[in-house]
Amino acid sequence: MARPIEKTPIIRGEDATRFKKILLESLMPNLSLSEIDRKKKELKKMETNYKKMVLASDGIFY
């Protein structure tokens, strides 16, 4: 019989910062500096839009 799936823990602080840095590096391994800058701006915009969706939906997208 299958075991229930446990909730994914939320990481905070230094662990979250390190995870985000490693994630960004893995998404942009061989890009030029201008491409990296563009990608970072795009990711920041997506993060901002996501936060707006969470606020507008009373946390449904959280």
N, CA, C and O of each residue as an XYZ file, in Angstrom:
248
protein
N       0.835     -1.166      0.000
C       0.000      0.000      0.000
C       0.895      1.251      0.000
O       1.951      1.260      0.634
N       0.477      2.285     -0.700
C       1.282      3.495     -0.841
C       1.254      4.327      0.432
O       0.251      4.374      1.145
N       2.383      4.983      0.701
C       2.449      5.896      1.837
C       1.931      7.264      1.399
O       2.079      7.622      0.231
N       1.335      8.028      2.292
C       0.875      9.361      1.931
C       2.055     10.282      1.626
O       3.132     10.142      2.206
N       1.842     11.207      0.725
C       2.888     12.165      0.366
C       2.938     13.251      1.429
O       1.916     13.844      1.773
N       4.136     13.506      1.945
C       4.302     14.519      2.977
C       4.424     15.893      2.337
O       4.840     16.019      1.186
N       4.060     16.914      3.091
C       4.182     18.284      2.611
C       5.646     18.635      2.410
O       6.508     18.178      3.160
N       5.927     19.447      1.395
C       7.277     19.929      1.157
C       7.581     21.043      2.157
O       6.801     21.988      2.276
N       8.685     20.950      2.867
C       8.987     21.988      3.857
C       9.334     23.315      3.182
O       9.859     23.336      2.069
N       9.039     24.408      3.858
C       9.372     25.735      3.354
C      10.735     26.095      3.915
O      10.955     26.051      5.125
N      11.658     26.454      3.013
C      12.993     26.831      3.476
C      13.059     28.354      3.629
O      12.433     29.102      2.878
N      13.824     28.780      4.611
C      13.930     30.209      4.913
C      15.391     30.558      5.218
O      16.231     29.679      5.412
N      15.662     31.832      5.252
C      16.975     32.320      5.673
C      18.096     31.953      4.714
O      17.951     32.028      3.494
N      19.226     31.550      5.306
C      20.417     31.232      4.518
C      20.182     30.053      3.579
O      20.706     30.034      2.465
N      19.399     29.072      4.020
C      19.104     27.924      3.166
C      18.351     28.368      1.912
O      18.643     27.894      0.814
N      17.391     29.268      2.067
C      16.616     29.758      0.929
C      17.499     30.556     -0.022
O      17.391     30.421     -1.241
N      18.367     31.384      0.540
C      19.276     32.181     -0.284
C      20.211     31.284     -1.086
O      20.422     31.505     -2.278
N      20.768     30.275     -0.430
C      21.678     29.342     -1.093
C      20.943     28.550     -2.181
O      21.474     28.356     -3.274
N      19.725     28.095     -1.881
C      18.938     27.343     -2.852
C      18.650     28.190     -4.096
O      18.791     27.715     -5.223
N      18.244     29.448     -3.883
C      17.928     30.325     -5.003
C      19.171     30.584     -5.855
O      19.080     30.612     -7.082
N      20.333     30.775     -5.218
C      21.580     31.009     -5.949
C      21.934     29.797     -6.808
O      22.280     29.944     -7.980
N      21.848     28.608     -6.230
C      22.169     27.380     -6.964
C      21.173     27.165     -8.098
O      21.558     26.752     -9.192
N      19.907     27.441     -7.846
C      18.882     27.303     -8.879
C      19.165     28.228    -10.055
O      19.103     27.800    -11.207
N      19.475     29.496     -9.775
C      19.778     30.450    -10.840
C      21.008     30.017    -11.640
O      21.027     30.132    -12.865
N      22.024     29.525    -10.950
C      23.235     29.068    -11.643
C      22.941     27.870    -12.538
O      23.522     27.746    -13.616
N      22.053     26.995    -12.105
C      21.735     25.820    -12.921
C      20.873     26.179    -14.125
O      20.911     25.484    -15.140
N      20.091     27.265    -14.023
C      19.255     27.687    -15.143
C      20.032     28.485    -16.181
O      19.604     28.583    -17.331
N      21.167     29.056    -15.793
C      21.929     29.921    -16.681
C      23.407     29.517    -16.736
O      24.267     30.338    -16.418
N      23.723     28.298    -17.125
C      25.112     27.848    -17.032
C      26.083     28.511    -18.011
O      27.189     28.869    -17.606
N      25.715     28.687    -19.276
C      26.664     29.163    -20.274
C      26.178     30.425    -20.982
O      26.323     30.553    -22.198
N      25.609     31.347    -20.232
C      25.078     32.559    -20.820
C      26.061     33.712    -20.652
O      26.874     33.723    -19.728
N      25.973     34.678    -21.560
C      26.811     35.872    -21.439
C      26.288     36.729    -20.292
O      25.189     36.497    -19.789
N      27.072     37.714    -19.884
C      26.668     38.569    -18.772
C      25.385     39.329    -19.079
O      24.546     39.502    -18.195
N      25.221     39.781    -20.308
C      24.000     40.518    -20.665
C      22.782     39.596    -20.647
O      21.694     40.008    -20.245
N      22.966     38.349    -21.084
C      21.863     37.383    -21.050
C      21.492     37.034    -19.610
O      20.313     36.894    -19.285
N      22.489     36.897    -18.761
C      22.242     36.606    -17.351
C      21.470     37.754    -16.710
O      20.518     37.533    -15.961
N      21.892     38.985    -17.013
C      21.195     40.162    -16.496
C      19.739     40.184    -16.937
O      18.846     40.449    -16.133
N      19.500     39.906    -18.211
C      18.146     39.890    -18.758
C      17.305     38.816    -18.075
O      16.155     39.061    -17.712
N      17.881     37.623    -17.900
C      17.171     36.522    -17.248
C      16.821     36.860    -15.797
O      15.722     36.560    -15.331
N      17.769     37.490    -15.087
C      17.519     37.843    -13.692
C      16.377     38.852    -13.593
O      15.535     38.750    -12.701
N      16.346     39.825    -14.507
C      15.253     40.807    -14.519
C      13.927     40.115    -14.815
O      12.904     40.431    -14.208
N      13.951     39.177    -15.744
C      12.737     38.430    -16.097
C      12.243     37.605    -14.904
O      11.045     37.582    -14.621
N      13.155     36.935    -14.210
C      12.792     36.138    -13.046
C      12.257     37.024    -11.915
O      11.315     36.642    -11.222
N      12.857     38.205    -11.729
C      12.393     39.130    -10.698
C      10.972     39.599    -11.009
O      10.136     39.706    -10.112
N      10.706     39.876    -12.286
C       9.370     40.305    -12.696
C       8.355     39.182    -12.461
O       7.246     39.438    -11.992
N       8.731     37.941    -12.784
C       7.838     36.805    -12.561
C       7.553     36.632    -11.071
O       6.417     36.359    -10.683
N       8.578     36.789    -10.241
C       8.409     36.655     -8.791
C       7.460     37.736     -8.265
O       6.604     37.458     -7.425
N       7.612     38.961     -8.756
C       6.735     40.060     -8.354
C       5.300     39.777     -8.763
O       4.380     39.978     -7.970
N       5.097     39.313     -9.991
C       3.751     38.995    -10.466
C       3.126     37.867     -9.657
O       1.928     37.897     -9.373
N       3.924     36.873     -9.284
C       3.423     35.773     -8.469
C       2.952     36.286     -7.111
O       1.885     35.905     -6.631
N       3.754     37.150     -6.500
C       3.377     37.695     -5.197
C       2.079     38.496     -5.296
O       1.250     38.453     -4.386
N       1.901     39.225     -6.400
C       0.657     39.968     -6.615
C      -0.525     39.011     -6.739
O      -1.605     39.284     -6.214
N      -0.322     37.884     -7.435
C      -1.391     36.888     -7.582
C      -1.774     36.308     -6.222
O      -2.956     36.105     -5.943
N      -0.787     36.045     -5.386
C      -1.058     35.491     -4.054
C      -1.882     36.488     -3.244
O      -2.851     36.108     -2.588
N      -1.498     37.754     -3.291
C      -2.236     38.769     -2.544
C      -3.659     38.940     -3.088
O      -4.612     39.055     -2.318
N      -3.795     38.957     -4.406
C      -5.103     39.168     -5.022
C      -6.041     37.974     -4.810
O      -7.260     38.137     -4.759
N      -5.472     36.794     -4.690
C      -6.304     35.580     -4.578
C      -6.479     35.119     -3.136
O      -7.004     34.034     -2.885
N      -6.050     35.925     -2.216
C      -6.130     35.588     -0.790
C      -5.370     34.311     -0.473
O      -5.805     33.514      0.358
N      -4.223     34.115     -1.141
C      -3.339     33.007     -0.826
C      -3.570     31.709     -1.571
O      -2.938     30.704     -1.247
N      -4.455     31.693     -2.558
C      -4.737     30.453     -3.289
C      -3.510     29.953     -4.048
O      -3.319     28.743     -4.164
N      -2.681     30.847     -4.563
C      -1.508     30.456     -5.343
C      -0.300     30.186     -4.466
O       0.792     29.958     -4.985
N      -0.464     30.206     -3.159
C       0.662     30.020     -2.256
C       1.023     28.578     -2.141
O       1.956     28.231     -1.417
